[in-house]
Amino acid sequence: MSHFSALMRSFRAAISKFTQHVAIERESARRQLGDVTEAIVKAEKDMRKVMDSLTWWRTVWRVDEIGDIVTYAVENAWCKDLERHVRTSPSCRYL
């Protein structure tokens, strides 16, 4: 019976460690999700400024430049800090 008790204690300890690890990873995921949401909101605001400036009466005179303007805006609005964070994050080592 003592062998069974030792096995159960070991099993409970393993479950406890696993539960703690899951809680830590869950909190890390919540923080990262907050970072992602914040970066997307910022990118959306940056893109909205550019897109709002492209009213039809202004674009008529700048038809050839619209592609370059939008490309430049997307490149600048891209979440570079977030991308750098994801690439260096230990929890995202498989990307």
ABEGO torsion letter per residue (X at the ends): XAAAAAAAAAAAAAAAAAAAAAAAAAAAAAAAAAAAAAAAAAAAAAAAAAAAABBAAAAAAAAAAAAAAAAAAAAAABBAAAAAAAAABAAAAAX
